[in-house]
């Protein structure tokens, strides 16, 4: 076996965040008297969220502030009286209730039972803990390393240093980071000096200078990589 420890991202790697997000947003909009909110604000929300999550990766905002700021910006013009803090809290609660796995996630983790499997995520602690805990993967991971709890985030080296310390690891050659984000998962793993695997089911073109060690379009392809049988 080439790798003993697999560090997994969660959203859009093991869990379908698009479906999670859409359902949670719709339920929150409806609860706040905006039943057409997803159609009315969805595209604008995506643009705001994309900017703020990049700001988080680059250290310009905290995750706590992100949770409120995205809705403050969204409603600043059309709904200035709306309590954005309450909306953000309700949205996180609704996110935590949504459990939608990427096809093949359960089978993959089951077949990797000889490895140490660990989650390393920038998501909100309450949301990620709830979703994983309510999923078939609830007993799969040795540790859930969540940026909000540990005080470090991907792509910073510190969150990987924390993971290695927590897990008692010393050999970087036996650890693989798997995720869908080039700027977070792959760049973070590269900076720390461990191998990386980009999960790219939509076959997006990589226009960045960030290069993963491996690239897969289906989760099942990871098995050959872990076992040292890949042909790339």
N, C-alpha and C positions, 0 to 999 in steps of 0.2 A: 504494500500500500504506500503510495507516494506522500499522502497527507494524512495526518492523524487528527488534526483539529480543523474544523470548518467554521468560519465566522460568517453568519448569514445576516444580511440586511432583511428587513421585513416587508415594507411596502413596495409593491410591484416586483418583488423577488419571490417571496413565499405567499403573500396575500395580495389580492386584487384591490388596489387602493382606489382606482377609478370608480368601481362599483360602490365601495365603502363610502367614498366621499359624496357621490351623487345621492345615495340614499340618506346619509346623515344630513346633508344640506337641505334636501327636500323636506325631511321631517322637522328640521329646525325652522325653516321658512314658514311652514304650515303652522307650527306652534306659535309663531309670532305674528300670525295674521297675514302672511304673505304667501298664499298658496301657489302663486305663479312665480315665486321668487327664483327658482332654479332656472326657469326660462328667461326671466327678466335680468338676472344678475350673474348667471353662471359663467359666461365668458369673461366678464369683467373680474369676477372673483379669481378665476384661473390666472389671469395676468398679474393681479396683485399678489396672489399666493406665490407664484413663481419667483417674483422679485424678492419677496421677504424670505423665502427659504434659501435663496442664494445669499441674501444678506446674513442669514444665520450661519451658513457654511463659512462665510468670510469674516465672521466675528463682529458684524455691525449691529446686531440685534440679539437679544436673548430670546429663548423659546417662550418664556412667559409673556414678554412684550409682543412677540409675534402673534400669540393667540388672540390678543385684543386688537392689535393694530390692523390686522387684515380686514376686520369688520368695521373698524372706525373709518378706514379709507373707503370701503365699499359703500357705506351708507352716508358718508359725509354730505353729499349733495341732496339725494332724494329722500333720505329718512334721517335727518339730523336729530330727531327726538328719540330715536330708537336706542335702547340701552345696549350698547355694543359689548359691554363686559358680560352682561347676562346672556346675550346671544352667543358669544364665544364659549361661555361655560356650557350652555345647552348643546351646542354643536359638538363639543368634546365628549359629552355624555352620550350623545347619539352615535358618534364615531365608535365608541367603545362597545356598542351593541351590535356592530356590523362585523360578521365573520364570513369572509369570502376568500377561499384559498385559490391560489394559482394552480391550474391543472398539473398534476404530477407531484405536488409538494409533499403530500402524505407518503406516497410510495417512495419518493426519493429519500426522505428522512428515515423511513423504515429500513431501507437498504443500506443506509449509512450508519447503522446501529453500532458498528465497531469503531466509529469515530467519535470524538468529543464534539458535540454540536452546540454552538453558542450563538445567541442573537446579539448583534451590535447595531443599535438604531438611534437615529436623531429624533425620533418621534416623542410625543408626550407620554410620560410614564403611565399615567392612569389609562390612557387609551391602549397602548401596546400591551400592557399587562392584562387588561380586560379581554382584548381580542384573542390573544394567544391562549389565555386561560380558558376561554369558551370554545376553543377550536380543538380538532383532533390532534393538534401538535402540543397540547397542554403539558404533556410529560416528556417532551422530546429534548428540551434544551437544558444543558448543565447550568448555564447562567443566562440571564437577560441583562445585558449591559446597555443601559438607556441613558442617553446624554443628559437628560434633565436630572437624573438621579446622581450621576457620577461627576457632573460638572465639566465634562469635556465632550467634544462633538467630532464627528467625522467632517472634514478630512484631516483634522489635527492629529499629530503623532501621539499626543497625550492620551487619547482614548484607547489607542492600541497598546500603549505602555501600561495603562490601567488594566486592560484585558490580560496581557501577559502576566502581570503581577498577580492578578486575581486568580488566574488559572495555573500559576506556577510554571509558566512556559519559559524556555530559554532558546530552543531551536526554531528559528524563523523559517527554515526550509521545510518544516513539516506542517505549516499553517497556511490555509488558503482563505482569502476574503472573497465572498460571493455577493454580488449586488447589481442593481440595474443602473446606478448612477455613476457616470464617469467622474464627475466632479467631487462626489462625496466618497463612495465606496472604493472605486478604483484608484483615484488620486490618493486617498488616505492610505490604502494598503501599499501603494507604490512608495509613498513618502516614508513609510515605516520599514520598508524593505522586505515585505512578504509578497508572495505570489497572489495574483488577483484573477478573478473570473467575472467577466461582464455578461450578465444575463440580458440579452437583447432580442426578445421575441419578435419585435416589429422590424428587425433588421435595419435599424437606424444607421445612417452613415456617421462615422466618427470624424468630425472636423477639428477635433482638439489635438493637442500634443500629448494628451494622456493616453497611454497605451496599456491595455490589460495584458496579462500573461496569456489568458485564454478568452475566448468568446463563444457563448452558446445561445441557441435560440429556443431550446426546450430544456426544462430542468433535468430530465433524464440523462442528458448528455454529460452531466457533471460526474456521473459514476465512473466513466472511463478515465476522466481526468484524475479523480481521486485515486483510482487504482493504478495510475501510470500507464494506461492503455490508449491514451488519446493519440489521434493521428491528425495533426494540424499542420 
